[in-house]
């Protein structure tokens, strides 16, 4: 059975979602929605489906929807996710939202609570973990190949000159960073954050965050909106009692370093994935597969609950910098 799909918000990221759905044999785009009429009309002409100009109009039309991507934007790239997501979840429709889940914790909590109450699958596009390389690394962790985990070091940075809120860099970029760190090492218990402003900037565009995990792992995040293209996108290193791995740029290179040998094991472009842009397909396709298989709402990979947890880590980091203290993460 082909899944009937809608996309809410058809700007740049929404169009990426639409391309994935259009090219997936399991899905058919039946609705595109944007408050800007011209965008909705253009998306309908390009990707197919009926154009709508509000979620309420789309729901009231009676059109069948098996899942909907919410790719709206707003302040800190998360300020306009709440209203459409709540309408869709209330209607019992599975939602794949963009990150951050919201730039406001109270909104994120309400979306997650409603999905749980309605037993509706709710995922977030935390796409950095949905790569063949990340999956291989996770298998190493779960099988005990690294031994007892000791530490994780994460770096994620891009060049983003946009000046909005003081916390734009933290709230918009690092849902990805902290999700990857949680994916490998579990929940984060304490944070201590340090920040500075890049040359000519008014926002906190650079950060280092020290982390203490519930299982005793210690970690470090380096993040920036002042990076150059030659710097690479990200690097994740997980160290255990038997060895460590290094994952470069989400999907490109993965190397295992045994503790007691000099013989390393390296994979490049696992699964044929060559660049970060391909991670949208792998993440969205995973959500499609889970909806098609009827996976229960509380077993969704990269769930709304996962996304809410990383936003709470981010808010704890902000509090740490503002107060000069080590902050406990309140889940």
Secondary structure, DSSP 8 states (H G I E B T S, - for coil): --EEEEEE--SHHHHHHHHHHHH-TTEEEEEEE-SSHHHHHHHHHHH-SEEESSHHHHHHTT---SEEEE----GGGTTTSHHHHHHHHHTT-EEEE-SSS-SSHHHHHHHHHHHHHHT--EEE--GGG-SHHHHHHHHHHHHTTT-SEEEEEEEEE-B-----STTHHHHHHHHHHHHHHHHHH--EEEEEEEEE--TT-SS--EEEEEEEETTS-EEEEEEESB--GGG-SEEEEEEESSEEEEEETTTTEEEEEETT-S--EEEESGGG--SGGGHHHHHHHHHHHHHHHT--GGG-TTBHHHHHHHHHHHHHHHHHHHHTS-EE---
